Each structure stands twice: as C-alpha cells, then as structure tokens.
C-alpha cells in the first residue's frame, strides 16, 4: 500500500512538472520575477555592506582618535544610505 501511494505521488509530481514546464509563458514570467528579485537583493546587500563598512570605519576612527577615519566612515555610511534610498525610490516607481 505504501509503495502504491508513493507511486501515485510520484506520478502526480511528474504530471504537475510537465504542466508547469509546458506552459512556457508562465515559466518565462517566473524566471523574470526571480531575476528581478535577485537583482534587488544584490542592490540591498550592496548598500548594507557600504553602511556596515562605514560604521566600522567610524568606530575605528573614534577608538584611534583619527578624524580622517571618522570622515571616511561617515562618507561610506552615507553612500550606503543613499544607495538604499535610490533603491527604495526605484521600487516605489516600479510598483
């Protein structure tokens, strides 16, 4: 009985896969959405890393009492914040 149910489940999954893959328009839409989401995630990660690096430089400058490192950290952190705001604006315009 267990093997019969596993066989039916496998057959249903194969049929579902065939239906999904047969519909090329739906598959193309899914691919486009995935590409768009992965691009947005990469941009968000890029802005996050800029902000994190900037904060680290700010802390380093504060600990070593180095105004140049503090300023570099401020600039790096600001760059990340600007990237994030630009991405948010893009998202608002495309939605």
Buried (B, 14 or more C-beta within 10 A) or exposed (E): EEEEEEEEEEEEEEEEEEEEEEEEEEEEEEEEEEEEEEEBEEBBEBBEEBBEBBBBBBEBBEEEEBEEBBEBBBEBBEBBBEBBEEBEEEEEEEE
